[in-house]
Amino acid sequence: MITNPSTSQLVRSVSTELRAKVLPELTDPALLVEVEMMLSMLDMAAVRADHEIAWMMQEADGIDTALSEAAVEGELPAPVRDALHALQLSRPADLTYPEVQRHYGLASEALARAADQAHAGDERLRSLAWSLLEGRVDHELATIGAYVAVGRSENQT
């Protein structure tokens, strides 16, 4: 029984039922792999449902802070400065996914421009962009969880 029906709990409940009732009945190896892939996606969706808005806001704030500090320490290239300015003018009107995603998109654009400048040889932005990208990878790894090679014989039950 689900007493607190959050999105993640609903998704996990479906996943649990599929694992317990459907997966054991499958005999077709190709279909088994497809269902395992779907279950993996459900697991990732459950994690994202719990954390995605917070992660997007944390990353956007981190990008804003890091680039603002870089701007204080020296002149930012115009494309980065313009993207940072657009980000700083943006605040989500609320915490709905579309609003947060719009804001996160502006932060991602600022990060992309900083990474482009770093790749073009701006050493000052290189470690900054790398650090911000590592934070993004950390969130992706938290979403993915333990890696399971779907369809591999050692993962079969």
PyRosetta script that sets phi, psi and omega in degrees:
from pyrosetta import init, pose_from_sequence

init()
pose = pose_from_sequence("MITNPSTSQLVRSVSTELRAKVLPELTDPALLVEVEMMLSMLDMAAVRADHEIAWMMQEADGIDTALSEAAVEGELPAPVRDALHALQLSRPADLTYPEVQRHYGLASEALARAADQAHAGDERLRSLAWSLLEGRVDHELATIGAYVAVGRSENQT")
pose.set_psi(1, 133.2)
pose.set_omega(1, 178.5)
pose.set_phi(2, -96.4)
pose.set_psi(2, 113.5)
pose.set_omega(2, -177.7)
pose.set_phi(3, -92.9)
pose.set_psi(3, -18.9)
pose.set_omega(3, -179.9)
pose.set_phi(4, -133.5)
pose.set_psi(4, 85.1)
pose.set_omega(4, -168.7)
pose.set_phi(5, -75.7)
pose.set_psi(5, 71.5)
pose.set_omega(5, 173.9)
pose.set_phi(6, -76.0)
pose.set_psi(6, 163.4)
pose.set_omega(6, 178.6)
pose.set_phi(7, -57.3)
pose.set_psi(7, -45.2)
pose.set_omega(7, -177.9)
pose.set_phi(8, -64.4)
pose.set_psi(8, -38.3)
pose.set_omega(8, 179.0)
pose.set_phi(9, -66.6)
pose.set_psi(9, -39.0)
pose.set_omega(9, 177.9)
pose.set_phi(10, -64.1)
pose.set_psi(10, -43.6)
pose.set_omega(10, 179.3)
pose.set_phi(11, -65.1)
pose.set_psi(11, -43.7)
pose.set_omega(11, 178.6)
pose.set_phi(12, -64.5)
pose.set_psi(12, -34.6)
pose.set_omega(12, 178.0)
pose.set_phi(13, -64.7)
pose.set_psi(13, -44.2)
pose.set_omega(13, 176.9)
pose.set_phi(14, -61.7)
pose.set_psi(14, -44.4)
pose.set_omega(14, 179.7)
pose.set_phi(15, -60.6)
pose.set_psi(15, -44.7)
pose.set_omega(15, 179.8)
pose.set_phi(16, -62.1)
pose.set_psi(16, -44.4)
pose.set_omega(16, 179.7)
pose.set_phi(17, -63.9)
pose.set_psi(17, -42.0)
pose.set_omega(17, 178.2)
pose.set_phi(18, -63.5)
pose.set_psi(18, -42.3)
pose.set_omega(18, 179.0)
pose.set_phi(19, -64.1)
pose.set_psi(19, -40.5)
pose.set_omega(19, -175.6)
pose.set_phi(20, -79.2)
pose.set_psi(20, -35.5)
pose.set_omega(20, -170.7)
pose.set_phi(21, -109.8)
pose.set_psi(21, -31.6)
pose.set_omega(21, -175.2)
pose.set_phi(22, -98.1)
pose.set_psi(22, -50.0)
pose.set_omega(22, -176.0)
pose.set_phi(23, -53.8)
pose.set_psi(23, -44.6)
pose.set_omega(23, -179.0)
pose.set_phi(24, -65.3)
pose.set_psi(24, -19.7)
pose.set_omega(24, -178.0)
pose.set_phi(25, -88.1)
pose.set_psi(25, -10.1)
pose.set_omega(25, -176.3)
pose.set_phi(26, -81.3)
pose.set_psi(26, 133.7)
pose.set_omega(26, 177.5)
pose.set_phi(27, -118.2)
pose.set_psi(27, -21.1)
pose.set_omega(27, 179.4)
pose.set_phi(28, -76.2)
pose.set_psi(28, 115.7)
pose.set_omega(28, -177.3)
pose.set_phi(29, -58.2)
pose.set_psi(29, -38.6)
pose.set_omega(29, -179.5)
pose.set_phi(30, -66.7)
pose.set_psi(30, -42.6)
pose.set_omega(30, 178.5)
pose.set_phi(31, -66.8)
pose.set_psi(31, -37.2)
pose.set_omega(31, 177.3)
pose.set_phi(32, -59.6)
pose.set_psi(32, -44.3)
pose.set_omega(32, 178.3)
pose.set_phi(33, -63.5)
pose.set_psi(33, -42.5)
pose.set_omega(33, 179.7)
pose.set_phi(34, -61.8)
pose.set_psi(34, -44.3)
pose.set_omega(34, -179.9)
pose.set_phi(35, -67.4)
pose.set_psi(35, -38.7)
pose.set_omega(35, 176.3)
pose.set_phi(36, -61.3)
pose.set_psi(36, -39.5)
pose.set_omega(36, 177.8)
pose.set_phi(37, -64.2)
pose.set_psi(37, -41.1)
pose.set_omega(37, 178.0)
pose.set_phi(38, -64.1)
pose.set_psi(38, -40.9)
pose.set_omega(38, 178.0)
pose.set_phi(39, -64.1)
pose.set_psi(39, -39.5)
pose.set_omega(39, 176.9)
pose.set_phi(40, -60.7)
pose.set_psi(40, -42.2)
pose.set_omega(40, 178.4)
pose.set_phi(41, -65.5)
pose.set_psi(41, -38.6)
pose.set_omega(41, 177.0)
pose.set_phi(42, -62.6)
pose.set_psi(42, -41.8)
pose.set_omega(42, 178.2)
pose.set_phi(43, -60.6)
pose.set_psi(43, -44.0)
pose.set_omega(43, 178.9)
pose.set_phi(44, -65.6)
pose.set_psi(44, -39.9)
pose.set_omega(44, 179.7)
pose.set_phi(45, -63.3)
pose.set_psi(45, -37.6)
pose.set_omega(45, 179.2)
pose.set_phi(46, -63.5)
pose.set_psi(46, -43.7)
pose.set_omega(46, 178.7)
pose.set_phi(47, -64.2)
pose.set_psi(47, -45.0)
pose.set_omega(47, -179.4)
pose.set_phi(48, -63.1)
pose.set_psi(48, -38.0)
pose.set_omega(48, 180.0)
pose.set_phi(49, -59.5)
pose.set_psi(49, -36.3)
pose.set_omega(49, -179.6)
pose.set_phi(50, -76.6)
pose.set_psi(50, -29.5)
pose.set_omega(50, -167.2)
pose.set_phi(51, -124.9)
pose.set_psi(51, -16.3)
pose.set_omega(51, -165.7)
pose.set_phi(52, -59.5)
pose.set_psi(52, -45.1)
pose.set_omega(52, -179.3)
pose.set_phi(53, -63.4)
pose.set_psi(53, -44.0)
pose.set_omega(53, 178.5)
pose.set_phi(54, -61.9)
pose.set_psi(54, -43.6)
pose.set_omega(54, 179.7)
pose.set_phi(55, -62.3)
pose.set_psi(55, -42.7)
pose.set_omega(55, -179.8)
pose.set_phi(56, -63.5)
pose.set_psi(56, -41.7)
pose.set_omega(56, 178.8)
pose.set_phi(57, -66.9)
pose.set_psi(57, -41.5)
pose.set_omega(57, 178.5)
pose.set_phi(58, -61.8)
pose.set_psi(58, -44.9)
pose.set_omega(58, -179.6)
pose.set_phi(59, -65.5)
pose.set_psi(59, -43.4)
pose.set_omega(59, 179.7)
pose.set_phi(60, -61.6)
pose.set_psi(60, -44.4)
pose.set_omega(60, 178.1)
pose.set_phi(61, -63.7)
pose.set_psi(61, -40.0)
pose.set_omega(61, 178.8)
pose.set_phi(62, -64.0)
pose.set_psi(62, -41.5)
pose.set_omega(62, 178.4)
pose.set_phi(63, -65.5)
pose.set_psi(63, -45.0)
pose.set_omega(63, 178.2)
pose.set_phi(64, -58.0)
pose.set_psi(64, -50.1)
pose.set_omega(64, -178.1)
pose.set_phi(65, -62.3)
pose.set_psi(65, -49.1)
pose.set_omega(65, -176.3)
pose.set_phi(66, -63.5)
pose.set_psi(66, -44.6)
pose.set_omega(66, -179.4)
pose.set_phi(67, -71.5)
pose.set_psi(67, -33.0)
pose.set_omega(67, 176.8)
pose.set_phi(68, -65.0)
pose.set_psi(68, -42.3)
pose.set_omega(68, 177.5)
pose.set_phi(69, -64.7)
pose.set_psi(69, -39.2)
pose.set_omega(69, 177.8)
pose.set_phi(70, -63.8)
pose.set_psi(70, -36.2)
pose.set_omega(70, 179.4)
pose.set_phi(71, -66.9)
pose.set_psi(71, -36.0)
pose.set_omega(71, 178.4)
pose.set_phi(72, -66.9)
pose.set_psi(72, -36.2)
pose.set_omega(72, -177.6)
pose.set_phi(73, -76.9)
pose.set_psi(73, -19.0)
pose.set_omega(73, -178.9)
pose.set_phi(74, 176.9)
pose.set_psi(74, 170.9)
pose.set_omega(74, -177.6)
pose.set_phi(75, -68.7)
pose.set_psi(75, 129.8)
pose.set_omega(75, 173.2)
pose.set_phi(76, -85.9)
pose.set_psi(76, 146.4)
pose.set_omega(76, 173.7)
pose.set_phi(77, -57.4)
pose.set_psi(77, 146.1)
pose.set_omega(77, -173.9)
pose.set_phi(78, -52.0)
pose.set_psi(78, -43.9)
pose.set_omega(78, -179.7)
pose.set_phi(79, -61.7)
pose.set_psi(79, -37.5)
pose.set_omega(79, 179.3)
pose.set_phi(80, -71.5)
pose.set_psi(80, -43.4)
pose.set_omega(80, 179.7)
pose.set_phi(81, -60.6)
pose.set_psi(81, -42.4)
pose.set_omega(81, 179.9)
pose.set_phi(82, -65.3)
pose.set_psi(82, -42.8)
pose.set_omega(82, 178.9)
pose.set_phi(83, -66.8)
pose.set_psi(83, -38.8)
pose.set_omega(83, 176.9)
pose.set_phi(84, -63.2)
pose.set_psi(84, -42.4)
pose.set_omega(84, 179.4)
pose.set_phi(85, -61.1)
pose.set_psi(85, -43.8)
pose.set_omega(85, 177.7)
pose.set_phi(86, -61.4)
pose.set_psi(86, -40.9)
pose.set_omega(86, 177.9)
pose.set_phi(87, -63.4)
pose.set_psi(87, -43.8)
pose.set_omega(87, -178.0)
pose.set_phi(88, -66.4)
pose.set_psi(88, -26.8)
pose.set_omega(88, 177.1)
pose.set_phi(89, -80.5)
pose.set_psi(89, -12.1)
pose.set_omega(89, -175.8)
pose.set_phi(90, -96.4)
pose.set_psi(90, 132.9)
pose.set_omega(90, 168.2)
pose.set_phi(91, -140.2)
pose.set_psi(91, 132.9)
pose.set_omega(91, 177.8)
pose.set_phi(92, -60.2)
pose.set_psi(92, 137.1)
pose.set_omega(92, 178.8)
pose.set_phi(93, -66.8)
pose.set_psi(93, -27.3)
pose.set_omega(93, 178.5)
pose.set_phi(94, -158.5)
pose.set_psi(94, -173.4)
pose.set_omega(94, -177.9)
pose.set_phi(95, -101.2)
pose.set_psi(95, 24.3)
pose.set_omega(95, 173.6)
pose.set_phi(96, -70.3)
pose.set_psi(96, 152.9)
pose.set_omega(96, -176.4)
pose.set_phi(97, -56.9)
pose.set_psi(97, -46.8)
pose.set_omega(97, -179.2)
pose.set_phi(98, -59.7)
pose.set_psi(98, -38.4)
pose.set_omega(98, 179.7)
pose.set_phi(99, -67.1)
pose.set_psi(99, -46.4)
pose.set_omega(99, -179.4)
pose.set_phi(100, -66.6)
pose.set_psi(100, -39.5)
pose.set_omega(100, 179.3)
pose.set_phi(101, -63.6)
pose.set_psi(101, -38.6)
pose.set_omega(101, 177.4)
pose.set_phi(102, -61.2)
pose.set_psi(102, -47.0)
pose.set_omega(102, 179.7)
pose.set_phi(103, -63.6)
pose.set_psi(103, -43.9)
pose.set_omega(103, 178.7)
pose.set_phi(104, -62.4)
pose.set_psi(104, -35.5)
pose.set_omega(104, 176.7)
pose.set_phi(105, -61.3)
pose.set_psi(105, -39.4)
pose.set_omega(105, 177.1)
pose.set_phi(106, -66.4)
pose.set_psi(106, -39.7)
pose.set_omega(106, 177.1)
pose.set_phi(107, -64.8)
pose.set_psi(107, -41.0)
pose.set_omega(107, 179.1)
pose.set_phi(108, -63.7)
pose.set_psi(108, -37.0)
pose.set_omega(108, 177.3)
pose.set_phi(109, -64.6)
pose.set_psi(109, -42.4)
pose.set_omega(109, 178.2)
pose.set_phi(110, -63.2)
pose.set_psi(110, -42.6)
pose.set_omega(110, 178.2)
pose.set_phi(111, -64.9)
pose.set_psi(111, -41.6)
pose.set_omega(111, 179.7)
pose.set_phi(112, -62.1)
pose.set_psi(112, -41.5)
pose.set_omega(112, 179.0)
pose.set_phi(113, -66.9)
pose.set_psi(113, -38.9)
pose.set_omega(113, 176.7)
pose.set_phi(114, -64.6)
pose.set_psi(114, -40.8)
pose.set_omega(114, 178.6)
pose.set_phi(115, -65.5)
pose.set_psi(115, -38.9)
pose.set_omega(115, 177.1)
pose.set_phi(116, -61.2)
pose.set_psi(116, -44.0)
pose.set_omega(116, 179.1)
pose.set_phi(117, -65.8)
pose.set_psi(117, -39.4)
pose.set_omega(117, 177.7)
pose.set_phi(118, -62.9)
pose.set_psi(118, -43.5)
pose.set_omega(118, 179.8)
pose.set_phi(119, -64.9)
pose.set_psi(119, -31.2)
pose.set_omega(119, 179.3)
pose.set_phi(120, -78.9)
pose.set_psi(120, -2.4)
pose.set_omega(120, 174.4)
pose.set_phi(121, 119.0)
pose.set_psi(121, 1.9)
pose.set_omega(121, 178.7)
pose.set_phi(122, -76.9)
pose.set_psi(122, 94.8)
pose.set_omega(122, -176.0)
pose.set_phi(123, -61.7)
pose.set_psi(123, -33.1)
pose.set_omega(123, -178.8)
pose.set_phi(124, -62.8)
pose.set_psi(124, -34.4)
pose.set_omega(124, -179.0)
pose.set_phi(125, -88.5)
pose.set_psi(125, -13.7)
pose.set_omega(125, -175.0)
pose.set_phi(126, -59.9)
pose.set_psi(126, -55.0)
pose.set_omega(126, -177.5)
pose.set_phi(127, -68.2)
pose.set_psi(127, -33.5)
pose.set_omega(127, 178.3)
pose.set_phi(128, -63.9)
pose.set_psi(128, -50.0)
pose.set_omega(128, 179.9)
pose.set_phi(129, -63.0)
pose.set_psi(129, -41.6)
pose.set_omega(129, -179.7)
pose.set_phi(130, -61.7)
pose.set_psi(130, -44.0)
pose.set_omega(130, 179.4)
pose.set_phi(131, -62.0)
pose.set_psi(131, -43.5)
pose.set_omega(131, 178.9)
pose.set_phi(132, -65.9)
pose.set_psi(132, -38.4)
pose.set_omega(132, 178.2)
pose.set_phi(133, -67.4)
pose.set_psi(133, -34.8)
pose.set_omega(133, 177.1)
pose.set_phi(134, -62.5)
pose.set_psi(134, -37.9)
pose.set_omega(134, 176.5)
pose.set_phi(135, -62.2)
pose.set_psi(135, -39.0)
pose.set_omega(135, 178.0)
pose.set_phi(136, -65.8)
pose.set_psi(136, -41.3)
pose.set_omega(136, 178.5)
pose.set_phi(137, -64.6)
pose.set_psi(137, -38.3)
pose.set_omega(137, 177.6)
pose.set_phi(138, -58.0)
pose.set_psi(138, -42.6)
pose.set_omega(138, 178.5)
pose.set_phi(139, -67.1)
pose.set_psi(139, -38.6)
pose.set_omega(139, 177.6)
pose.set_phi(140, -64.2)
pose.set_psi(140, -41.9)
pose.set_omega(140, 178.5)
pose.set_phi(141, -65.1)
pose.set_psi(141, -36.0)
pose.set_omega(141, 176.8)
pose.set_phi(142, -65.5)
pose.set_psi(142, -33.7)
pose.set_omega(142, 178.4)
pose.set_phi(143, -70.4)
pose.set_psi(143, -43.9)
pose.set_omega(143, -176.8)
pose.set_phi(144, -71.5)
pose.set_psi(144, -36.7)
pose.set_omega(144, -178.1)
pose.set_phi(145, 71.4)
pose.set_psi(145, -147.9)
pose.set_omega(145, -180.0)
pose.set_phi(146, -70.6)
pose.set_psi(146, 133.9)
pose.set_omega(146, 179.4)
pose.set_phi(147, -73.7)
pose.set_psi(147, 130.2)
pose.set_omega(147, 175.6)
pose.set_phi(148, -127.1)
pose.set_psi(148, 122.5)
pose.set_omega(148, 177.1)
pose.set_phi(149, -79.4)
pose.set_psi(149, 94.8)
pose.set_omega(149, -176.2)
pose.set_phi(150, -60.4)
pose.set_psi(150, 132.3)
pose.set_omega(150, 177.8)
pose.set_phi(151, 92.4)
pose.set_psi(151, -7.7)
pose.set_omega(151, 179.6)
pose.set_phi(152, -78.1)
pose.set_psi(152, 144.3)
pose.set_omega(152, -173.6)
pose.set_phi(153, -61.4)
pose.set_psi(153, -31.3)
pose.set_omega(153, -178.7)
pose.set_phi(154, -72.2)
pose.set_psi(154, -11.4)
pose.set_omega(154, 178.9)
pose.set_phi(155, -96.7)
pose.set_psi(155, -4.4)
pose.set_omega(155, -178.5)
pose.set_phi(156, -77.5)
pose.set_psi(156, 143.8)
pose.set_omega(156, 178.2)
pose.set_phi(157, -103.6)
pose.dump_pdb("model.pdb")
